[in-house]
C-alpha cells in the first residue's frame, strides 16, 4: 500500500509540473542573458578573493550579491539574510523572494553556494552565482504563477551547512513542513575548463536517497533537458544527483534537479580556480538554458510586456572601467549641470559622493568593485565600477 501511494504521489507531482513546448517569450528572455554581464559577474566574484565560510571575504561577497539585487530593483522586503552557526563559525544565507501571481505560497527554488575554499572559486561556484544573478535580473518584472526564491547558500564546502540549516530551520520547523516547494533547481560548478569543447551540460537526476521523489525528479530533469534544447545551443546528459546544496532538500523528500559541468574541471578547491582557467562562454550558454527552464518551472508569462519608457541615462558613459586614478562621466545632455555621482563599497557604505563633476579623482580608493550611482533629476543609472592598478 505504501508503494502504491508513493507511485500515485509521484504521478501527481509529474502531472502538476506539466510538459513544455517552445514558447517565444521564454526564448526572447533567455536571449536577454548577455556575455558581458556573465563575464563581469565572474570577474567581480574573482576579485573578492577566497570566500571561506565565516571570513571577511565571505561577508563581502554576500554584500556584493545583495547589492546586485538592489541594483536590479529588488526591495528590502524581498531580501532576507539568514544567519547560521556551526561550531565557532558563523555565516549567512541570502534569500530573495519574487512572489507568484497564482500560487504565491508555492515556491520554485533556484540556488547555489557562494562560499569557496582554498581559492577564489570562480568555477566553484562563481559560475552558478553569476547565472542566478543574471536570471534574477531578467525575470525581475516578469509575472510568474509560482513564487521564486533565489537562494545563495554559504557553508557548502564545509558539508552543506547553509542549505542544511535552511531546510531544517526554515523549510521544516520542529519536523513540520512550513514551506511548500514545487522543486529545487541547483547550479554548482558550471564553469567548464578553458580550451575544452564545452558543448554539453549535465542535468542532475535524483537516483538515490529518499526513493519516493525519484520519479518526480526524473520528470523535472527531463524537462530541464528539454528546456536546454529549446532555449540554448547546449547538448545534455544525465548525471546522478551528487553532494551539493539540493541534497538536504532531497533528504526531506523534495523534488530536485540541477546543472553541473559535463567535462569536470580539476581546479576547484585550489588556487587555480580562477577566471583564466574556466570558460565564460560556457557559463553564458548555461545561463540561457537556466532562464528558459526557470520560466517553465515557475510558469512565466507567455507574452512580452511593453518596453518601459527609455531611461535617458542608459546612454551615459562612466569610464574607464576598470579605472585607476580618474573616472570620467559623460551624460547625454552635455549642458546638464545638476547631477550627482556616488560610489559605495561592497558593504553598502558610501565612499565618495560628488555633485556636477565630470572628472572624479578615485586615486585614493583601494582596488575592488564599487557600486556607482549616477542621478540626474528623477533618473538613475547604477553600474559596477572596478578600481584596479
C-alpha positions as CSV (number, residue, x, y, z in Angstrom):
1,X,0.0,0.0,0.0
2,X,2.8,2.4,0.8
3,X,4.5,1.6,-2.5
4,X,1.2,2.4,-4.4
5,X,0.8,5.6,-2.5
6,X,4.3,6.7,-3.4
7,X,3.7,6.0,-7.1
8,X,0.5,7.9,-7.1
9,X,2.1,10.9,-5.4
10,X,4.9,10.8,-7.9
11,X,2.5,10.6,-10.8
12,X,0.5,13.6,-9.4
13,X,3.7,15.6,-9.0
14,X,4.8,14.9,-12.5
15,X,1.4,15.9,-13.9
16,X,1.3,19.1,-11.9
17,X,4.7,20.2,-13.2
18,X,3.5,19.6,-16.7
19,X,5.1,19.2,-20.1
20,X,6.7,22.0,-22.1
21,X,6.7,23.3,-25.6
22,X,8.7,26.1,-27.3
23,X,7.4,29.5,-26.1
24,X,8.7,32.5,-28.0
25,X,8.6,34.8,-24.9
26,X,10.7,32.4,-23.0
27,X,13.3,32.3,-25.8
28,X,13.3,36.1,-26.0
29,X,14.0,36.4,-22.3
30,X,16.7,33.6,-22.4
31,X,18.3,35.7,-25.2
32,X,18.5,38.6,-22.7
33,X,21.3,36.8,-21.0
34,X,24.5,38.7,-22.0
35,X,28.0,37.6,-22.2
36,X,29.1,41.0,-20.9
37,X,27.0,40.6,-17.7
38,X,28.2,37.0,-17.1
39,X,31.8,37.9,-17.6
40,X,31.6,41.0,-15.4
41,X,29.9,38.9,-12.6
42,X,32.6,36.2,-12.8
43,X,35.5,38.8,-12.8
44,X,33.9,40.7,-9.8
45,X,33.4,37.4,-8.0
46,X,37.1,36.6,-8.6
47,X,38.2,39.9,-7.2
48,X,36.5,39.2,-3.9
49,X,39.2,36.6,-3.0
50,X,38.9,33.4,-1.1
51,X,35.4,33.3,0.3
52,X,35.9,30.8,3.1
53,X,32.7,30.5,5.2
54,X,32.8,32.9,8.1
55,X,35.6,35.1,6.6
56,X,35.6,38.8,5.8
57,X,35.7,37.9,2.1
58,X,32.7,35.6,2.6
59,X,30.7,38.5,4.2
60,X,31.9,40.9,1.4
61,X,30.7,38.5,-1.2
62,X,27.2,38.3,0.4
63,X,27.0,42.0,0.4
64,X,28.2,42.2,-3.2
65,X,25.4,39.7,-4.2
66,X,22.8,41.7,-2.2
67,X,23.8,45.0,-3.8
68,X,23.4,43.3,-7.2
69,X,19.7,42.5,-6.3
70,X,19.2,46.1,-5.1
71,X,20.6,47.4,-8.4
72,X,18.1,45.2,-10.3
73,X,15.2,46.8,-8.4
74,X,14.5,44.2,-5.7
75,X,13.4,45.9,-2.4
76,X,14.3,45.3,1.2
77,X,11.1,43.3,1.9
78,X,12.2,40.8,-0.7
79,X,15.7,40.3,0.6
80,X,16.5,38.2,3.7
81,X,19.8,37.5,5.3
82,X,19.5,34.2,7.2
83,X,22.3,33.6,9.7
84,X,23.5,30.2,10.9
85,X,26.4,28.9,13.1
86,X,28.3,25.7,13.2
87,X,31.0,25.2,15.7
88,X,32.7,28.6,16.1
89,X,31.9,29.6,12.5
90,X,29.1,32.0,11.6
91,X,27.8,32.9,8.2
92,X,24.6,33.8,6.3
93,X,22.4,32.5,3.5
94,X,20.9,35.2,1.2
95,X,17.3,34.6,0.1
96,X,15.4,36.8,-2.4
97,X,11.7,36.1,-2.9
98,X,9.7,37.0,-6.1
99,X,6.0,36.4,-5.4
100,X,3.9,34.4,-7.8
101,X,0.6,35.6,-9.2
102,X,-1.5,32.4,-8.8
103,X,0.4,30.4,-6.3
104,X,2.2,32.8,-4.0
105,X,2.8,30.3,-1.3
106,X,4.3,27.6,-3.5
107,X,7.9,28.0,-4.4
108,X,10.4,27.2,-7.1
109,X,13.8,27.4,-5.5
110,X,16.9,28.2,-7.7
111,X,20.0,28.0,-5.6
112,X,23.8,27.7,-5.5
113,X,26.6,28.4,-3.0
114,X,28.8,31.4,-2.9
115,X,31.4,30.2,-0.4
116,X,34.7,28.9,-1.7
117,X,37.7,27.1,-0.3
118,X,41.5,27.4,-1.0
119,X,40.9,29.8,-3.9
120,X,38.6,32.4,-5.4
121,X,36.3,29.7,-6.7
122,X,35.3,31.3,-10.0
123,X,34.1,28.0,-11.3
124,X,33.0,26.5,-7.9
125,X,30.8,28.4,-7.5
126,X,31.1,31.9,-9.0
127,X,29.7,30.3,-12.2
128,X,26.4,29.3,-10.6
129,X,26.2,32.5,-8.6
130,X,26.7,34.6,-11.8
131,X,23.9,32.7,-13.6
132,X,21.4,33.0,-10.7
133,X,22.1,36.8,-10.6
134,X,21.5,37.1,-14.4
135,X,18.3,35.1,-14.1
136,X,17.0,37.3,-11.3
137,X,17.8,40.4,-13.3
138,X,15.9,39.3,-16.4
139,X,12.9,37.9,-14.5
140,X,12.6,40.8,-12.0
141,X,9.4,42.2,-13.7
142,X,8.1,39.1,-15.4
143,X,4.9,37.7,-13.9
144,X,5.2,34.0,-12.8
145,X,2.4,31.9,-11.5
146,X,4.6,30.3,-8.8
147,X,6.8,32.2,-6.4
148,X,10.6,32.0,-7.0
149,X,13.2,32.0,-4.2
150,X,16.7,32.9,-5.4
151,X,18.9,31.4,-2.7
152,X,22.7,31.9,-2.2
153,X,24.0,29.4,0.3
154,X,27.1,29.6,2.4
155,X,28.9,26.8,4.2
156,X,28.6,24.3,1.2
157,X,32.3,23.5,1.2
158,X,32.2,22.6,4.9
159,X,29.4,20.0,4.4
160,X,26.2,21.7,3.1
161,X,26.0,23.7,6.4
162,X,23.9,26.6,5.0
163,X,21.5,24.6,3.0
164,X,21.0,22.1,5.8
165,X,20.3,24.9,8.2
166,X,17.7,26.4,5.8
167,X,15.9,23.1,5.3
168,X,15.9,22.1,9.0
169,X,15.0,25.5,10.4
170,X,13.1,27.3,7.7
171,X,11.5,24.8,5.3
172,X,10.9,22.5,8.3
173,X,10.4,23.6,11.9
174,X,10.2,21.1,14.6
175,X,9.8,18.4,11.9
176,X,6.7,20.2,10.5
177,X,6.9,21.4,6.9
178,X,6.4,25.2,6.7
179,X,7.3,25.9,3.1
180,X,5.6,24.4,0.1
181,X,8.2,23.7,-2.5
182,X,7.5,22.8,-6.1
183,X,11.1,21.9,-6.9
184,X,14.7,22.8,-6.2
185,X,16.9,23.8,-9.1
186,X,20.6,23.9,-8.1
187,X,23.6,25.3,-10.0
188,X,27.1,24.2,-8.9
189,X,30.4,24.2,-10.8
190,X,29.1,25.0,-14.3
191,X,32.2,26.9,-15.5
192,X,33.9,24.3,-17.6
193,X,37.6,24.3,-18.5
194,X,39.2,26.8,-20.8
195,X,40.2,25.2,-24.1
196,X,37.9,22.2,-23.8
197,X,35.0,21.5,-26.2
198,X,32.3,22.6,-23.6
199,X,29.2,21.7,-25.6
200,X,27.3,19.5,-23.1
201,X,25.9,20.1,-19.6
202,X,24.9,17.6,-17.0
203,X,21.3,17.6,-15.8
204,X,21.3,16.2,-12.3
205,X,18.7,13.5,-11.5
206,X,17.8,12.1,-8.1
207,X,18.6,8.4,-8.4
208,X,19.1,7.5,-4.7
209,X,18.5,8.8,-1.2
210,X,14.7,9.0,-0.5
211,X,13.1,6.9,-3.2
212,X,9.7,8.5,-3.1
213,X,10.8,11.6,-5.0
214,X,13.0,9.8,-7.6
215,X,10.2,9.5,-10.3
216,X,9.3,13.2,-9.9
217,X,12.9,14.2,-10.1
218,X,13.4,12.2,-13.3
219,X,10.4,14.0,-14.8
220,X,11.7,17.5,-14.0
221,X,15.2,16.6,-15.0
222,X,13.8,15.5,-18.4
223,X,12.0,18.9,-18.6
224,X,15.3,20.6,-17.8
225,X,16.9,18.7,-20.7
226,X,14.1,19.7,-23.0
227,X,14.3,23.4,-21.9
228,X,18.1,23.3,-22.5
229,X,17.5,22.1,-26.1
230,X,14.7,24.7,-26.6
231,X,16.5,27.8,-25.3
232,X,20.2,27.2,-25.6
233,X,22.7,25.7,-28.0
234,X,23.9,23.1,-25.5
235,X,23.6,19.3,-25.5
236,X,22.6,17.5,-22.3
237,X,23.4,14.3,-20.4
238,X,22.0,12.9,-17.2
239,X,24.2,12.7,-14.1
240,X,23.2,11.2,-10.7
241,X,22.5,13.9,-8.1
242,X,25.6,14.4,-6.0
243,X,26.8,16.1,-2.8
244,X,25.7,19.7,-3.3
245,X,23.0,22.0,-1.9
246,X,19.9,20.2,-3.1
247,X,20.8,17.1,-1.0
248,X,19.3,18.4,2.3
249,X,16.0,19.1,0.4
250,X,16.2,15.6,-1.2
251,X,16.5,14.0,2.2
252,X,13.2,15.5,3.1
253,X,11.5,14.2,0.0
254,X,11.6,17.4,-2.1
255,X,11.9,17.2,-5.9
256,X,15.4,18.2,-7.1
257,X,17.3,18.8,-10.3
258,X,20.3,20.9,-11.3
259,X,23.1,21.7,-13.7
260,X,26.8,20.6,-13.4
261,X,29.6,20.9,-15.9
262,X,30.0,17.8,-18.2
263,X,33.8,17.9,-18.5
264,X,34.8,18.2,-14.9
265,X,37.5,20.7,-14.0
266,X,40.3,19.7,-11.7
267,X,40.8,23.3,-10.5
268,X,38.0,23.7,-7.8
269,X,39.2,23.7,-4.2
270,X,42.5,25.1,-5.3
271,X,44.2,28.5,-6.0
272,X,43.9,27.7,-9.7
273,X,40.1,28.0,-9.7
274,X,40.3,31.4,-11.5
275,X,38.7,33.2,-14.3
276,X,41.5,32.4,-16.7
277,X,41.1,28.7,-16.2
278,X,37.4,28.4,-16.9
279,X,35.1,29.1,-19.9
280,X,32.8,32.1,-19.6
281,X,31.1,31.4,-22.9
282,X,30.0,28.0,-21.5
283,X,28.6,29.8,-18.4
284,X,26.7,32.2,-20.7
285,X,25.2,29.3,-22.6
286,X,24.1,27.6,-19.4
287,X,22.7,30.9,-18.3
288,X,20.4,30.9,-21.4
289,X,19.3,27.4,-20.5
290,X,18.7,28.4,-16.9
291,X,16.5,31.3,-17.8
292,X,14.4,29.2,-20.2
293,X,14.0,26.4,-17.6
294,X,13.2,28.7,-14.7
295,X,10.4,30.3,-16.7
296,X,9.0,26.8,-17.4
297,X,9.2,25.7,-13.8
298,X,7.7,28.8,-12.4
299,X,5.2,29.2,-15.3
300,X,6.2,32.7,-16.5
301,X,4.0,34.9,-18.6
302,X,4.0,33.8,-22.3
303,X,3.7,37.4,-23.6
304,X,6.4,40.1,-23.6
305,X,5.5,43.2,-21.7
306,X,5.7,46.5,-23.5
307,X,9.2,48.1,-23.1
308,X,9.3,50.6,-20.3
309,X,10.0,54.2,-21.3
310,X,13.6,54.5,-22.0
311,X,15.9,55.9,-19.3
312,X,17.9,58.7,-21.0
313,X,20.8,57.8,-18.7
314,X,21.2,54.4,-20.4
315,X,23.5,56.1,-22.9
316,X,25.6,57.8,-20.2
317,X,29.2,56.7,-20.1
318,X,31.3,56.2,-16.9
319,X,34.8,55.4,-18.0
320,X,37.4,53.9,-17.9
321,X,36.2,50.8,-16.2
322,X,38.3,49.5,-14.7
323,X,39.7,52.9,-13.5
324,X,42.9,53.7,-11.8
325,X,43.1,57.4,-10.9
326,X,40.3,59.3,-12.7
327,X,36.8,58.4,-13.6
328,X,35.0,60.3,-16.4
329,X,31.3,60.9,-16.6
330,X,29.5,61.7,-19.9
331,X,25.8,62.2,-19.8
332,X,23.5,62.5,-22.9
333,X,22.8,66.2,-22.3
334,X,26.2,67.8,-22.3
335,X,24.7,71.0,-21.0
336,X,23.2,69.3,-17.9
337,X,24.6,71.0,-14.8
338,X,22.6,69.3,-12.0
339,X,23.7,65.7,-11.4
340,X,25.3,63.6,-8.7
341,X,27.5,60.6,-8.6
342,X,28.1,58.3,-5.6
343,X,30.4,55.2,-5.1
344,X,29.6,52.7,-2.4
345,X,31.6,49.7,-1.3
346,X,30.5,46.1,-1.1
347,X,29.1,46.7,2.4
348,X,26.8,49.4,1.0
349,X,28.8,52.2,2.7
350,X,29.1,55.4,0.8
351,X,32.8,56.0,-0.1
352,X,32.7,59.0,-2.4
353,X,30.0,61.5,-3.4
354,X,30.3,64.3,-6.0
355,X,27.9,66.9,-7.5
356,X,28.2,68.2,-11.0
357,X,31.7,66.8,-11.5
358,X,32.6,65.2,-14.8
359,X,36.1,64.1,-13.8
360,X,36.3,62.3,-10.5
361,X,39.5,61.6,-8.6
362,X,39.5,58.0,-7.4
363,X,43.2,57.7,-6.8
364,X,42.6,57.3,-3.1
365,X,40.4,54.3,-3.4
366,X,41.6,50.8,-2.8
367,X,41.4,48.2,-5.6
368,X,38.0,46.5,-5.7
369,X,34.5,46.6,-7.0
370,X,32.2,49.5,-6.1
371,X,28.6,50.4,-6.9
372,X,28.3,53.6,-8.9
373,X,25.1,55.5,-8.9
374,X,24.6,58.4,-11.3
375,X,21.5,60.6,-10.7
376,X,20.1,63.3,-13.0
377,X,16.7,64.5,-11.9
378,X,14.4,61.6,-11.4
379,X,16.5,59.2,-13.5
380,X,19.2,56.9,-12.0
381,X,21.9,54.7,-13.6
382,X,23.6,52.0,-11.5
383,X,26.8,50.4,-12.6
384,X,29.5,48.3,-11.1
385,X,32.8,50.2,-11.1
386,X,36.1,48.5,-10.8
387,X,39.2,50.2,-9.3
388,X,42.4,48.4,-10.5
389,X,46.0,49.4,-10.5
